[in-house]
Each structure stands twice: as C-alpha cells, then as structure tokens.
Amino acid sequence: MLCSLGLGFLGAQIVIISTYRGAGKTKTAMNLSIIYAIEQTLLCALGAIFLGLNGIWIAYLLSNTLIVLISWTYFKKNPVTKSVI
C-alpha cells in the first residue's frame, strides 16, 4: 500500500522534471534528479537501520513526497516561461 501512495508522487516528480528537460534546462532537471537519488538513498538506509524492511517502504514514500515538494517549490520560484532552444 505504501508503494502505491508513493507512485502518485513519483508521477508528479517526473512531470515537473520533464518540464525542465523539455524546455532545455537540463542542468536543473539533472540537479533535481541527483537530489532525489541522494535523498532516497539516505532515507532508505536510515529506514532499513531503524525500522527494517517496513522502514524502506516508508522511506520510499517519504522520499517521493519530499522530492515533489522540493521540485514544486523550485518550479513555483523559477517557472519555465519559454524554451531555451
């Protein structure tokens, strides 16, 4: 069940990051993807240490939620107004 909740947030993250890629702002998309990879790795490691297997699934949901909040906040402050290319 936790995985299915996280997939909704993952879809929103893909849309936001793909918006930047499509506009030619690939460094921004890359930076958001790197932040996501680092945060997911750290949260899953901490979840595994403290809560075991259930902690990994909880961390997956939290990391997807957190990256959507980060991406959405960045998108609101730096909207894609026109294409670079």
N, C-alpha and C positions, 0 to 999 in steps of 0.2 A: 504494500500500500504506500509506503513512504517513497518508493521509487516512482510510482505513478504521479505523485504530487510534484516531485522534482522535475519530471519531464515537461510539465507545463511551463515551469520557469526556464528550463533549458531551451524550449522553443522560442520564448521571448528573447532570450540572450542571443540566439542565433540570428533572429530578425534584426536586432539592434546592431550587432557586429557586422552583419552582411550589408546593412545600410551604409556603413562607413567603407566597406570594401568596394561596394558598387559605385560610390562617389569618388573613388580613387584615393581615399585617405587610409591607405593600407597600414601605415605605422600606428595609427590609432587602433585599428582593428587588431593588429598584432599585439600591441601593449595590453589591450583588454583580454585577449586570449591568454597571454602569459600570466597576467594577474589571476585569471581563472584557474589555470593549471597549478600555479603555486598555492593558491588558497585551498583548492580541492585536495591537493596532496597533504598539506599540513593538517587540515581539518579531518581528513580520513585517518591519518596517522594518529592524531590525538584521540579520535573516536575509537579506534581499534585498541589503543592502550588503555583507555579508561572504561569503555563500555563493551568491548569485544566486537563481535560481528554486527550487532544492532547499532553500535556506535558508528560503524562505517556507513550504514544506510542513513542514519540521522545526519551524519556529516555530508553525505551526498545531497540531501535535501537542503541543508543549510548553505552549502557552497553554491548551489544553483540559485537559491534565493538571494544570497549576498551579491553574486555577480550581476544579477538583474538589477538590484538596487544601485550598484556602482555604475553599471552601463547606462541605466536610465538617468541617473543624476548627471553623468557626463554628457549624455545626449541632450538633456534639457539646457545645460550650460553652453554647450558647443553644438548647436544643431547643424545639420547638413543643409545648407541653403542652396548651394549649387555644386555641380560636379567640377572636379579639378581637371579632368581630362577634357 
